[in-house]
């Protein structure tokens, strides 16, 4: 890693300053810190773009969702690592769909932060233990047309429909109603897909769907 440039966007100054010190200790140049998305936009210089933005989700004026979407639209080469105090599934899914390549809790240890930043920069993706190494490999490896990920892992139409709905903010109960199935049947779809795709969470299912074009973002 040759002098990668980072920016921190978080409305909690004390926590952000501590994080900035840690990021510098990991060998990054911190271009600037911002209180929220609007502050980030005001400070961003087109001739000095960061390689990665550590982006808080809940902020006033312009939150992490809107900021991530703006970065994805205007500077798609900038990597985004989302930060949050809470391991909230819907927040993670929404941030990923808005362009974040990874998600990390603010109370994570320095080793995980280092791993997350390097993974997002080098692979474009990071998400702790909720997504397995096999999924990461299927997403990032150069795949031939017969690979499971390319072919949708042999998914049937109902499974694909379920995956599309799982990428929304619907609860599993609401998905069952939408698909005119019982909640127990929906649980069966979910558990079968967990096993078939070697994934451990709903977030993992959404990531698989996004990366394989089942869900468009």
ChimeraX attribute file (.defattr): number of C-alpha atoms within 10 A of each C-alpha:
attribute: neighborCount
match mode: 1-to-1
recipient: residues
	/A:1	8
	/A:2	6
	/A:3	10
	/A:4	15
	/A:5	19
	/A:6	24
	/A:7	24
	/A:8	26
	/A:9	27
	/A:10	28
	/A:11	20
	/A:12	13
	/A:13	13
	/A:14	10
	/A:15	11
	/A:16	20
	/A:17	14
	/A:18	10
	/A:19	18
	/A:20	22
	/A:21	12
	/A:22	15
	/A:23	22
	/A:24	13
	/A:25	11
	/A:26	14
	/A:27	14
	/A:28	20
	/A:29	17
	/A:30	19
	/A:31	17
	/A:32	15
	/A:33	21
	/A:34	21
	/A:35	19
	/A:36	24
	/A:37	27
	/A:38	17
	/A:39	15
	/A:40	21
	/A:41	14
	/A:42	9
	/A:43	13
	/A:44	16
	/A:45	11
	/A:46	8
	/A:47	6
	/A:48	9
	/A:49	16
	/A:50	22
	/A:51	18
	/A:52	23
	/A:53	25
	/A:54	26
	/A:55	29
	/A:56	29
	/A:57	26
	/A:58	17
	/A:59	17
	/A:60	13
	/A:61	11
	/A:62	17
	/A:63	19
	/A:64	27
	/A:65	24
	/A:66	16
	/A:67	24
	/A:68	29
	/A:69	18
	/A:70	16
	/A:71	20
	/A:72	17
	/A:73	12
	/A:74	9
	/A:75	14
	/A:76	13
	/A:77	15
	/A:78	20
	/A:79	26
	/A:80	31
	/A:81	29
	/A:82	26
	/A:83	26
	/A:84	19
	/A:85	13
	/A:86	13
	/A:87	13
	/A:88	11
	/A:89	12
	/A:90	16
	/A:91	20
	/A:92	24
	/A:93	22
	/A:94	18
	/A:95	25
	/A:96	25
	/A:97	21
	/A:98	21
	/A:99	23
	/A:100	29
	/A:101	26
	/A:102	24
	/A:103	28
	/A:104	24
	/A:105	17
	/A:106	17
	/A:107	11
	/A:108	11
	/A:109	9
	/A:110	14
	/A:111	9
	/A:112	13
	/A:113	21
	/A:114	14
	/A:115	13
	/A:116	21
	/A:117	27
	/A:118	17
	/A:119	17
	/A:120	21
	/A:121	22
	/A:122	12
	/A:123	15
	/A:124	19
	/A:125	23
	/A:126	22
	/A:127	20
	/A:128	14
	/A:129	11
	/A:130	12
	/A:131	20
	/A:132	16
	/A:133	13
	/A:134	11
	/A:135	18
	/A:136	17
	/A:137	13
	/A:138	18
	/A:139	20
	/A:140	12
	/A:141	10
	/A:142	9
	/A:143	13
	/A:144	10
	/A:145	9
	/A:146	10
	/A:147	13
	/A:148	15
	/A:149	21
	/A:150	16
	/A:151	12
	/A:152	17
	/A:153	14
	/A:154	13
	/A:155	15
	/A:156	10
	/A:157	9
	/A:158	11
	/A:159	16
	/A:160	16
	/A:161	15
	/A:162	21
	/A:163	24
	/A:164	18
	/A:165	20
	/A:166	21
	/A:167	22
	/A:168	15
	/A:169	14
	/A:170	13
	/A:171	12
	/A:172	18
	/A:173	14
	/A:174	13
	/A:175	22
	/A:176	19
	/A:177	13
	/A:178	12
	/A:179	14
	/A:180	10
	/A:181	12
	/A:182	14
	/A:183	16
	/A:184	12
	/A:185	11
	/A:186	20
	/A:187	14
	/A:188	12
	/A:189	15
	/A:190	20
	/A:191	15
	/A:192	13
	/A:193	21
	/A:194	16
	/A:195	10
	/A:196	13
	/A:197	21
	/A:198	16
	/A:199	22
	/A:200	16
	/A:201	18
	/A:202	20
	/A:203	23
	/A:204	22
	/A:205	24
	/A:206	24
	/A:207	26
	/A:208	23
	/A:209	20
	/A:210	19
	/A:211	16
	/A:212	17
	/A:213	13
	/A:214	17
	/A:215	20
	/A:216	11
	/A:217	10
